[in-house]
Amino acid sequence: MADQDVKMLIERIMAEARTHKSARFSNEVYADEPILKTGRQMQNFLPDQYRKMREISRWQDDPKGGAGRWLSEAELFYRQGLLMADFEDDCPYNGTFKSYFPTYNAMSDRQLRGYFTWRAQVRRGTVEETSTSFAFLYLYELICGIGVDDPLDGFNKIKAFWDAYRAFEPGIDRFARVWLQDYAVFHGLDPKLLRDSKTVAFDNALTELRRAARDLVPAPAPSDLPPKRRKTSEPTLPLPPDEAHEERLMAAIDALSTYNLSNSRLDRSYHRDLRHVACAVYVRMARYYDTHRKTGIVASLFGEET
C-alpha cells in the first residue's frame, strides 16, 4: 500500500471517530483521540529516555571551579549505562551493528532501540542470536555492574550469558574467559568459582609439574654439585616406579603438552611404560636446565611465576 493510501485511510478513521463523538458529545465525557501513525513514522519515533541519554555531556565542569575535563568513551558509556539500567524497549532491529569497541554512542537510534529490545529478552531468560557487538556491549554492562545486584550476581550473569551465547559465536570464549576471571579477582570472589577455568587449570598444571618432578628426584645439595667442566650424572627414576608421583607428573605433562598423550594408542597399550619414560625424560631435562641455564625449564617454557 502506498504512503498516500495509508495517510488517506488514517484520515478516514480519524474523521469517523470525530463524527461519532460529536454526535453524542452531550452524553459523553471528553477523552483523548487515538493517534494513528504510519509504520515509517513509528520507525522514526524515539522515546524520551534515549534523548536524555544522548544529552549526557562529555564535558564535565569542575564543581570546585577549576578546569573541567572531557569524559573518556568508557566513562561516558558507564554514565549512560546507569541511566538506562532499567530501561526496556519493544522495537526489534533486523539490521547489523558492528563496532570494535561497541558503546551506546556508536549506535544509531534504530540500533539503540533494537539493542534494548534484545536486552529485555535476555534479562527474561531468552538469549537469541544478534549482532556480536550487541553481545559484547551486554557483557560490558555486566562488568560495569549495570543490571546486577552485587558482584556475585554479576559473575553468575556473565557466566550464564557466556555459556548461552557461545553456541552462536564460539569466538566469545577468547574474551569472556579472561573477563570472568578478572571480574572474580577484582571483586575478591571465592576462588572456587573459577575451578572450571582453563586458565586456572593451566596454572595448576604448572605448579604440579614443578612439584611432582621435585618429589620424584630431589635436587642435589650445593655441596654435592660436581665441579665445572665435569660431566654430571643424569638423574634416574627409581624402579619399581613411584606410581602416585609419576601419575601426577604425567597428568601435568599431558595437560600442558600440545600433543594429547592420554589419547594416543601407545598410552592405551603401554601406559605404565610410557608414563615412566616420559617422566624420566622430563626429570633429566629439568635437571639440565637447573645446571646449565639461567632459568629453570618451567620458567623457560612458560614464563616467570608472579
C-alpha positions as MATLAB code, in Angstrom:
seq = 'MADQDVKMLIERIMAEARTHKSARFSNEVYADEPILKTGRQMQNFLPDQYRKMREISRWQDDPKGGAGRWLSEAELFYRQGLLMADFEDDCPYNGTFKSYFPTYNAMSDRQLRGYFTWRAQVRRGTVEETSTSFAFLYLYELICGIGVDDPLDGFNKIKAFWDAYRAFEPGIDRFARVWLQDYAVFHGLDPKLLRDSKTVAFDNALTELRRAARDLVPAPAPSDLPPKRRKTSEPTLPLPPDEAHEERLMAAIDALSTYNLSNSRLDRSYHRDLRHVACAVYVRMARYYDTHRKTGIVASLFGEET';
ca = [
       0.000    0.000    0.000;
       1.413    3.417   -0.967;
       2.124    6.031    1.702;
      -0.602    8.273    0.249;
      -3.163    5.485    0.590;
      -2.108    4.878    4.193;
      -2.466    8.548    5.050;
      -5.937    8.676    3.434;
      -7.010    5.625    5.447;
      -5.803    7.202    8.676;
      -7.659   10.427    7.876;
     -10.881    8.461    7.206;
     -10.614    6.570   10.505;
      -9.910    9.753   12.436;
     -12.802   11.581   10.745;
     -15.252    8.778   11.566;
     -14.079    8.774   15.178;
     -14.593   12.547   15.489;
     -18.057   12.388   13.848;
     -19.093    9.548   16.129;
     -18.025   11.511   19.200;
     -19.583   14.829   18.170;
     -22.986   13.188   17.606;
     -23.118   12.103   21.223;
     -20.929   14.819   22.759;
     -23.605   15.948   25.251;
     -23.743   12.463   26.748;
     -20.030   11.785   26.728;
     -17.090   12.870   28.777;
     -14.305   14.169   26.531;
     -11.477   11.670   26.013;
      -8.204   11.759   24.110;
      -8.457   10.944   20.454;
      -6.474    7.981   19.152;
      -3.241    8.897   17.425;
      -2.548    6.752   14.397;
       0.870    6.735   12.765;
       2.313    5.089    9.706;
       4.994    2.423   10.022;
       7.633    4.895    8.830;
       6.556    7.438   11.449;
       6.701    4.812   14.197;
      10.123    3.718   12.990;
      11.446    7.242   13.458;
       9.809    7.650   16.865;
      12.306    7.853   19.751;
      11.254    7.569   23.407;
      12.392   10.404   25.675;
      14.755    8.157   27.649;
      17.069    7.949   24.643;
      17.111   11.722   24.332;
      18.057   12.019   27.999;
      20.877    9.565   27.433;
      22.133   11.490   24.411;
      22.058   14.695   26.447;
      24.718   13.480   28.887;
      27.590   15.752   28.039;
      31.139   14.561   27.556;
      32.312   17.861   29.006;
      32.220   17.952   32.790;
      32.686   21.184   34.706;
      34.767   21.109   37.866;
      32.356   21.590   40.814;
      35.175   23.404   42.677;
      35.564   25.956   39.908;
      38.718   24.523   38.375;
      39.297   23.426   34.829;
      36.765   20.939   33.515;
      37.535   17.809   31.579;
      36.290   15.606   28.762;
      34.919   12.206   29.748;
      36.584    9.210   28.180;
      34.445    6.996   25.968;
      34.429    4.376   28.724;
      33.251    6.799   31.430;
      30.572    8.231   29.159;
      29.373    4.697   28.454;
      29.210    3.976   32.183;
      27.182    7.101   32.960;
      24.806    6.447   30.089;
      24.506    2.827   31.184;
      23.458    3.810   34.696;
      20.704    5.988   33.232;
      19.487    3.135   31.016;
      19.984    0.385   33.619;
      16.279   -0.471   33.979;
      15.045    0.668   30.576;
      13.223   -1.711   28.220;
      12.027   -1.235   24.666;
       9.858   -3.122   22.200;
      11.223   -2.305   18.775;
      13.171   -5.240   17.235;
      16.054   -4.464   14.907;
      16.833   -6.770   11.992;
      19.922   -4.950   10.767;
      23.511   -5.395   11.897;
      25.719   -3.424   14.236;
      29.487   -3.817   14.086;
      31.947   -1.996   16.298;
      35.351   -2.997   17.638;
      34.590   -1.278   20.960;
      30.773   -1.078   20.983;
      29.139    1.655   23.046;
      25.739    3.345   23.022;
      27.411    6.343   21.416;
      28.404    4.231   18.410;
      24.791    3.242   17.649;
      22.116    4.858   15.554;
      18.697    5.437   17.119;
      17.277    2.302   15.469;
      20.222    0.216   16.655;
      19.786    1.533   20.193;
      16.116    0.591   20.208;
      16.975   -2.821   18.823;
      19.631   -3.379   21.479;
      17.397   -2.505   24.434;
      14.645   -4.664   22.963;
      17.054   -7.617   22.676;
      18.451   -6.943   26.168;
      14.969   -7.035   27.678;
      14.522  -10.552   26.307;
      17.946  -11.644   27.598;
      17.034  -10.473   31.077;
      13.883  -12.568   30.882;
      15.967  -15.634   30.060;
      15.635  -15.698   26.263;
      19.052  -15.374   24.616;
      18.723  -15.044   20.842;
      21.430  -14.604   18.242;
      22.052  -10.997   17.308;
      24.916   -8.761   16.201;
      28.028   -9.885   18.054;
      28.677   -6.279   19.057;
      25.353   -6.300   20.948;
      26.577   -9.344   22.875;
      29.857   -7.677   23.808;
      28.024   -4.491   24.823;
      25.858   -6.522   27.188;
      28.996   -8.059   28.734;
      30.451   -4.561   29.147;
      27.340   -3.584   31.106;
      27.621   -6.566   33.427;
      31.333   -5.928   34.016;
      30.443   -2.332   34.973;
      27.791   -3.551   37.408;
      24.896   -2.335   35.263;
      21.882   -4.584   35.777;
      23.421   -6.629   38.601;
      22.582   -6.753   42.313;
      26.090   -7.476   43.637;
      29.449   -8.863   42.370;
      28.383  -12.496   42.803;
      25.203  -11.838   40.833;
      27.329  -10.153   38.170;
      29.673  -13.156   37.998;
      26.765  -15.557   37.574;
      25.142  -13.413   34.883;
      28.387  -13.063   32.913;
      28.959  -16.810   33.060;
      25.341  -17.677   32.195;
      25.290  -15.348   29.187;
      28.698  -16.580   28.011;
      27.566  -20.214   28.247;
      24.402  -19.432   26.276;
      25.828  -17.152   23.588;
      28.911  -19.200   22.747;
      26.540  -21.542   20.860;
      26.086  -18.699   18.342;
      29.596  -17.227   18.498;
      32.347  -19.539   19.847;
      34.859  -16.709   19.440;
      33.374  -15.066   22.524;
      35.325  -17.613   24.603;
      38.581  -15.787   23.981;
      37.393  -12.669   25.766;
      34.714  -13.828   28.201;
      37.045  -16.360   29.831;
      39.581  -13.659   30.704;
      36.954  -11.109   31.732;
      35.187  -13.559   34.031;
      38.434  -14.450   35.789;
      39.467  -10.798   36.136;
      35.994   -9.930   37.452;
      36.260  -12.567   40.187;
      39.751  -11.411   41.169;
      38.864   -7.705   41.122;
      35.854   -8.226   43.405;
      37.624  -10.743   45.669;
      35.105  -13.521   44.998;
      35.594  -17.108   46.166;
      38.403  -18.698   44.068;
      36.315  -21.885   43.907;
      34.083  -20.092   41.389;
      36.961  -20.418   38.899;
      37.676  -24.104   39.442;
      36.489  -24.897   35.894;
      38.557  -22.110   34.328;
      41.044  -23.322   31.731;
      43.479  -20.615   32.815;
      43.380  -21.769   36.434;
      43.691  -25.414   35.338;
      46.743  -24.462   33.273;
      48.378  -22.713   36.235;
      47.605  -25.673   38.496;
      49.254  -27.996   35.965;
      52.392  -25.818   36.007;
      52.521  -25.973   39.780;
      52.093  -29.738   39.694;
      54.760  -30.074   37.011;
      57.340  -28.476   39.274;
      56.198  -30.196   42.467;
      55.929  -33.688   41.009;
      59.381  -33.547   39.409;
      60.896  -32.359   42.672;
      59.186  -35.139   44.628;
      60.453  -37.808   42.220;
      64.104  -36.751   42.250;
      65.052  -34.116   44.851;
      67.604  -31.572   43.650;
      71.166  -32.261   44.929;
      72.529  -30.174   47.757;
      75.036  -27.477   46.719;
      77.937  -29.461   48.270;
      77.079  -32.416   46.055;
      77.284  -30.456   42.833;
      80.229  -31.556   40.638;
      82.919  -29.023   39.686;
      82.546  -27.086   36.458;
      83.510  -28.732   33.135;
      82.886  -32.106   34.677;
      80.215  -34.290   33.175;
      77.278  -34.525   35.553;
      75.485  -37.741   36.283;
      71.970  -37.779   34.907;
      69.179  -38.275   37.425;
      67.245  -41.518   37.124;
      63.851  -42.513   38.410;
      63.547  -45.307   40.942;
      62.452  -48.801   39.958;
      59.886  -50.067   40.541;
      58.176  -46.796   39.602;
      56.633  -44.493   42.168;
      53.110  -44.871   40.793;
      51.476  -41.954   42.611;
      54.133  -39.324   41.844;
      54.605  -40.451   38.243;
      50.853  -40.334   37.634;
      50.693  -36.741   38.914;
      53.634  -35.658   36.787;
      52.271  -37.442   33.711;
      48.889  -35.722   34.127;
      50.622  -32.321   34.296;
      52.757  -33.081   31.218;
      49.667  -34.183   29.316;
      47.693  -31.071   30.356;
      50.436  -28.705   29.172;
      51.506  -30.555   26.045;
      50.245  -29.642   22.578;
      50.166  -33.382   21.866;
      47.481  -35.333   23.706;
      49.402  -38.255   25.159;
      46.437  -39.745   27.007;
      44.564  -40.318   23.725;
      47.483  -41.979   21.936;
      47.492  -45.645   21.012;
      50.846  -46.044   22.778;
      49.405  -44.784   26.048;
      46.406  -47.096   25.802;
      48.630  -50.118   25.169;
      51.631  -49.308   27.378;
      50.510  -46.644   29.827;
      52.899  -47.548   32.665;
      55.927  -47.791   30.353;
      55.128  -44.553   28.519;
      54.497  -42.777   31.813;
      57.823  -43.897   33.279;
      59.822  -42.894   30.185;
      58.045  -39.513   29.799;
      58.626  -38.671   33.462;
      62.290  -39.741   33.259;
      62.866  -37.554   30.191;
      61.224  -34.587   31.863;
      63.266  -35.028   35.055;
      66.505  -35.122   33.048;
      65.504  -32.012   31.113;
      64.600  -30.219   34.335;
      67.976  -31.090   35.893;
      69.798  -29.973   32.742;
      68.077  -26.575   32.845;
      68.923  -26.240   36.543;
      72.636  -26.834   35.958;
      73.216  -25.301   32.527;
      70.685  -22.484   32.111;
      69.949  -19.253   33.933;
      66.291  -20.165   34.383;
      64.585  -23.477   35.063;
      62.592  -25.396   32.488;
      59.195  -24.192   33.716;
      60.204  -20.509   33.591;
      61.922  -21.014   30.215;
      58.877  -22.608   28.619;
      56.014  -20.802   30.377;
      57.423  -17.625   31.907;
      58.258  -16.449   35.395;
      55.831  -17.006   38.234;
      54.259  -13.812   39.610;
];
